[in-house]
Amino acid sequence: MSTARPGTSGSGPAAGTAASLATPPSSLELRRREERTRRARRSTLTALVSTLAFAVLLWVGVTSAPGWPRVQAAFLDPQVAASSLPGILRGLWLNVRVLAVAAVLTLVLGMLVAVVRTLRGPVWLPLRLLATGYVDLFRGVPLIVLLYIVGFGVPALRFTDGRISSVVLGTTAIVLTYSAYVSEVFRAGIETVHPSQRLGARSLGLSYAQSMRLVVLPQAVRRVMPPLLNDFVAMQKDVGLISLLGAVDAVRAAQIAQLDGFNFTPYVVVALLFVLLSVPTARLADWVSIRATRREQAGAVL
């Protein structure tokens, strides 16, 4: 007489579990799923129709204006757009390089200022005051004003015998401004980490620097990722301001093309290129924000 192994017979617990998992949904559940699918399709169709209707009304309203032919000739000339596009793309590549360097330097300097502002103890008071003054100063000065101060004031000091590049000066001004904002974002993230995290790390034998690097900062960075991405989107637009110092970026290339033909189409071209540059980052920021919200609502540890 053979003996069946546990979990292999049709009457075992595993078989019962498999049978329960294989149970098809009820007719009521199927009707609910069909209703949810119909509602989703109806909502998508409604949104698409309303968007198209709004776009058509906007187009009709703009093109029926008395001055539309003149605006079309001055701002939407395809030939001018095609002729100015190569120069604008070369300038945009400069903007992208400035953006990459400025973003890295801003993160490093902003993190440093945020950590200094969170130092505890009276011995660190001078550094905390210096970091606070830095944030208050560069958050209060408009970026365009700071560009002129750095762009024309620093060369007047004659630190070097040669001429300092306008790209370097413009990048410096952008880093000084945005690091002040980013430092406050990092500081907010650091302060949201519960003190028990730091105390627990210290009780395990970690030093203050190790607890900040291994315990506090990783949590703080994850929590402030959405606002950091929003600051990055804003920086993508503001790198075009380096043209004020003479750098031949996308904006300055559009200005040169506009002066050659007395047509404003190059400005429209550079505007569209900056939009195409910022939209992916903006959508990434939205996705990260939604993901963080869902994780918080689900009770996950950030």
C-alpha positions as CSV (number, residue, x, y, z in Angstrom):
1,M,0.0,0.0,0.0
2,S,1.5,3.3,-1.1
3,T,1.5,6.4,1.1
4,A,0.9,9.8,-0.5
5,R,3.4,12.5,0.4
6,P,2.0,15.6,2.2
7,G,1.0,18.4,-0.1
8,T,0.8,16.1,-3.2
9,S,-2.6,14.6,-2.9
10,G,-5.7,16.4,-4.1
11,S,-7.0,16.7,-0.5
12,G,-3.9,18.3,1.0
13,P,-3.6,21.9,2.2
14,A,-1.5,23.0,-0.9
15,A,-4.2,21.6,-3.2
16,G,-6.9,23.5,-1.3
17,T,-4.9,26.7,-1.5
18,A,-4.3,26.3,-5.2
19,A,-8.0,25.5,-5.8
20,S,-9.0,28.6,-3.9
21,L,-6.6,30.8,-5.9
22,A,-7.9,29.3,-9.1
23,T,-11.5,30.2,-8.3
24,P,-12.8,32.5,-11.0
25,P,-14.3,35.9,-10.0
26,S,-18.0,36.2,-9.5
27,S,-20.4,37.7,-12.0
28,L,-20.8,40.7,-9.7
29,E,-17.0,41.3,-9.7
30,L,-16.9,40.9,-13.5
31,R,-19.7,43.5,-13.9
32,R,-17.8,45.9,-11.6
33,R,-14.6,45.5,-13.6
34,E,-16.5,46.2,-16.9
35,E,-18.1,49.2,-15.3
36,R,-14.7,50.6,-14.2
37,T,-13.3,50.0,-17.7
38,R,-16.2,51.8,-19.3
39,R,-15.8,54.8,-16.9
40,A,-12.1,55.0,-17.6
41,R,-12.7,54.9,-21.3
42,R,-15.4,57.5,-21.0
43,S,-13.2,59.8,-18.9
44,T,-10.3,59.5,-21.4
45,L,-12.6,60.3,-24.3
46,T,-14.2,63.2,-22.6
47,A,-10.7,64.7,-21.7
48,L,-9.6,64.2,-25.3
49,V,-12.6,65.9,-26.8
50,S,-12.5,68.8,-24.4
51,T,-8.8,69.3,-25.0
52,L,-9.3,69.3,-28.8
53,A,-12.3,71.6,-28.5
54,F,-10.3,74.1,-26.4
55,A,-7.4,73.9,-28.9
56,V,-9.7,74.6,-31.8
57,L,-11.4,77.5,-30.1
58,L,-8.0,79.0,-29.1
59,W,-6.6,78.6,-32.7
60,V,-9.7,80.2,-34.2
61,G,-9.6,83.0,-31.7
62,V,-6.0,83.8,-32.4
63,T,-6.0,83.4,-36.2
64,S,-9.2,85.5,-36.5
65,A,-7.5,88.5,-34.9
66,P,-7.0,91.5,-37.2
67,G,-3.2,91.5,-36.6
68,W,-2.7,87.8,-37.1
69,P,-1.1,88.0,-40.5
70,R,1.5,90.5,-39.3
71,V,2.2,88.4,-36.2
72,Q,2.5,85.3,-38.2
73,A,5.0,86.9,-40.6
74,A,7.1,88.3,-37.7
75,F,7.1,85.4,-35.3
76,L,6.3,82.2,-37.3
77,D,8.3,82.4,-40.5
78,P,9.4,78.8,-41.4
79,Q,12.4,80.0,-43.5
80,V,13.7,82.2,-40.7
81,A,13.3,79.3,-38.3
82,A,15.1,76.9,-40.5
83,S,18.0,79.3,-41.1
84,S,18.5,80.2,-37.5
85,L,18.1,76.7,-36.0
86,P,21.7,75.5,-36.5
87,G,23.2,78.5,-34.6
88,I,20.6,78.2,-31.9
89,L,21.3,74.5,-31.4
90,R,25.0,75.3,-31.0
91,G,24.1,77.8,-28.4
92,L,21.7,75.4,-26.7
93,W,24.6,72.9,-26.3
94,L,26.4,75.6,-24.3
95,N,23.4,76.0,-22.1
96,V,23.2,72.3,-21.5
97,R,26.9,72.1,-20.5
98,V,26.4,75.1,-18.2
99,L,23.4,73.4,-16.7
100,A,25.3,70.2,-16.0
101,V,28.1,71.9,-14.3
102,A,25.9,74.3,-12.3
103,A,23.6,71.5,-11.2
104,V,26.5,69.5,-9.7
105,L,28.1,72.5,-8.0
106,T,24.8,73.6,-6.7
107,L,24.1,70.3,-5.1
108,V,27.5,70.1,-3.5
109,L,27.5,73.7,-2.2
110,G,23.8,73.5,-1.1
111,M,24.4,70.3,0.8
112,L,27.4,71.8,2.5
113,V,25.6,74.9,3.6
114,A,22.6,72.9,4.8
115,V,24.8,70.6,7.0
116,V,26.6,73.7,8.4
117,R,23.3,75.2,9.4
118,T,22.2,72.1,11.2
119,L,25.4,71.8,13.3
120,R,24.8,71.8,17.0
121,G,26.8,73.4,19.8
122,P,28.0,76.9,20.6
123,V,31.4,76.2,19.0
124,W,29.7,76.1,15.5
125,L,27.9,79.4,16.0
126,P,30.2,81.5,13.7
127,L,29.8,78.9,10.9
128,R,26.0,78.8,11.4
129,L,25.8,82.6,11.2
130,L,27.9,82.6,8.1
131,A,25.8,80.0,6.4
132,T,22.6,81.8,7.4
133,G,23.9,85.1,6.0
134,Y,24.9,83.4,2.8
135,V,21.4,82.0,2.3
136,D,19.7,85.3,3.2
137,L,22.0,87.3,0.9
138,F,21.8,85.2,-2.3
139,R,18.1,84.4,-1.9
140,G,17.3,88.1,-1.6
141,V,19.4,89.3,-4.6
142,P,17.6,88.8,-8.0
143,L,19.6,86.5,-10.2
144,I,19.8,89.1,-13.0
145,V,21.3,91.6,-10.7
146,L,23.8,89.1,-9.3
147,L,24.8,88.3,-12.9
148,Y,25.7,91.9,-13.5
149,I,27.6,92.2,-10.2
150,V,29.6,89.0,-10.7
151,G,30.0,89.5,-14.4
152,F,31.4,93.0,-14.2
153,G,32.6,93.3,-10.6
154,V,34.8,90.2,-10.4
155,P,36.8,91.0,-13.5
156,A,37.4,94.5,-12.1
157,L,39.2,92.9,-9.1
158,R,41.8,91.6,-11.5
159,F,42.5,88.3,-9.7
160,T,44.1,87.0,-13.0
161,D,46.0,88.7,-15.7
162,G,43.8,87.2,-18.4
163,R,40.1,87.7,-19.1
164,I,37.7,85.6,-17.2
165,S,35.2,83.8,-19.5
166,S,31.6,85.1,-19.3
167,V,30.5,81.5,-19.2
168,V,32.4,80.9,-16.0
169,L,31.1,84.2,-14.5
170,G,27.5,83.4,-15.4
171,T,27.8,79.8,-14.1
172,T,29.2,81.2,-10.8
173,A,26.2,83.6,-10.4
174,I,23.7,80.8,-11.1
175,V,25.4,78.5,-8.5
176,L,25.5,81.1,-5.9
177,T,21.8,81.8,-6.2
178,Y,20.5,78.3,-6.6
179,S,22.7,76.8,-3.9
180,A,21.0,79.2,-1.4
181,Y,17.6,77.8,-2.4
182,V,18.8,74.2,-2.5
183,S,20.4,74.4,0.9
184,E,17.1,75.3,2.4
185,V,15.5,72.3,0.7
186,F,18.2,70.0,2.1
187,R,17.9,71.6,5.5
188,A,14.1,71.0,5.5
189,G,14.8,67.3,4.6
190,I,17.4,66.9,7.4
191,E,15.0,68.4,10.0
192,T,12.2,66.0,9.0
193,V,14.4,63.0,10.0
194,H,13.4,62.1,13.6
195,P,16.1,62.7,16.2
196,S,15.9,59.1,17.3
197,Q,17.5,58.1,14.0
198,R,20.6,60.1,14.8
199,L,20.7,59.1,18.4
200,G,20.3,55.4,17.4
201,A,23.2,55.7,15.0
202,R,25.4,57.4,17.7
203,S,24.5,54.6,20.2
204,L,25.8,52.1,17.7
205,G,29.2,53.8,17.8
206,L,29.0,56.0,14.7
207,S,30.5,59.4,14.8
208,Y,28.4,62.5,14.0
209,A,29.8,62.7,10.5
210,Q,29.1,59.0,9.9
211,S,25.6,59.2,11.3
212,M,24.9,62.1,9.0
213,R,26.4,60.4,5.9
214,L,25.0,56.9,6.5
215,V,21.7,57.5,8.3
216,V,20.3,61.1,8.1
217,L,21.3,62.4,4.7
218,P,20.1,59.3,2.6
219,Q,16.6,59.7,4.2
220,A,16.6,63.5,3.8
221,V,17.6,63.4,0.1
222,R,14.8,60.9,-0.7
223,R,12.3,63.0,1.0
224,V,13.2,66.3,-0.8
225,M,13.7,64.8,-4.2
226,P,10.5,66.4,-5.7
227,P,11.4,70.0,-4.7
228,L,15.0,69.4,-5.9
229,L,13.8,68.4,-9.3
230,N,11.5,71.5,-9.4
231,D,14.6,73.7,-8.7
232,F,16.4,71.9,-11.5
233,V,13.6,72.8,-13.9
234,A,13.8,76.4,-12.9
235,M,17.6,76.3,-13.4
236,Q,17.1,74.9,-16.9
237,K,15.4,78.2,-17.8
238,D,17.7,80.5,-16.0
239,V,20.9,79.3,-17.7
240,G,19.7,81.3,-20.6
241,L,20.5,84.5,-18.6
242,I,24.2,84.0,-19.2
243,S,23.6,85.7,-22.5
244,L,23.5,89.0,-20.6
245,L,27.2,88.7,-20.0
246,G,28.0,88.1,-23.7
247,A,28.0,84.3,-23.8
248,V,26.8,83.1,-27.2
249,D,24.2,80.6,-25.9
250,A,20.8,79.8,-27.5
251,V,19.3,83.1,-26.4
252,R,22.2,85.2,-27.7
253,A,22.2,83.2,-31.0
254,A,18.5,83.9,-31.4
255,Q,19.1,87.6,-30.8
256,I,21.9,87.7,-33.4
257,A,19.6,85.9,-35.9
258,Q,16.8,88.3,-35.1
259,L,19.0,91.3,-35.7
260,D,20.1,89.9,-39.1
261,G,16.6,89.6,-40.5
262,F,14.6,91.8,-38.2
263,N,12.3,88.9,-37.5
264,F,11.3,87.5,-34.1
265,T,10.9,83.9,-35.2
266,P,14.3,82.8,-33.7
267,Y,13.0,83.7,-30.2
268,V,10.0,81.4,-30.8
269,V,12.5,78.7,-31.8
270,V,14.6,79.0,-28.7
271,A,11.5,79.1,-26.5
272,L,10.3,75.8,-28.0
273,L,13.7,74.3,-27.5
274,F,13.8,75.3,-23.8
275,V,10.3,73.8,-23.4
276,L,11.4,70.6,-24.9
277,L,14.4,70.6,-22.6
278,S,12.4,71.2,-19.4
279,V,9.3,69.1,-20.1
280,P,10.9,65.7,-19.4
281,T,12.4,66.9,-16.1
282,A,9.0,68.4,-15.1
283,R,7.2,65.1,-15.8
284,L,9.9,63.3,-13.8
285,A,9.4,65.7,-10.9
286,D,5.6,65.0,-11.0
287,W,6.2,61.2,-11.1
288,V,8.6,61.3,-8.2
289,S,6.2,63.5,-6.2
290,I,3.3,61.1,-6.9
291,R,5.4,58.1,-6.1
292,A,6.5,59.7,-2.8
293,T,2.9,60.5,-1.8
294,R,1.8,57.0,-2.5
295,R,4.6,55.5,-0.5
296,E,3.7,57.8,2.4
297,Q,0.0,56.9,2.2
298,A,0.9,53.2,2.1
299,G,3.0,53.5,5.2
300,A,6.3,52.7,3.5
301,V,9.5,54.0,4.9
302,L,11.0,56.7,2.7
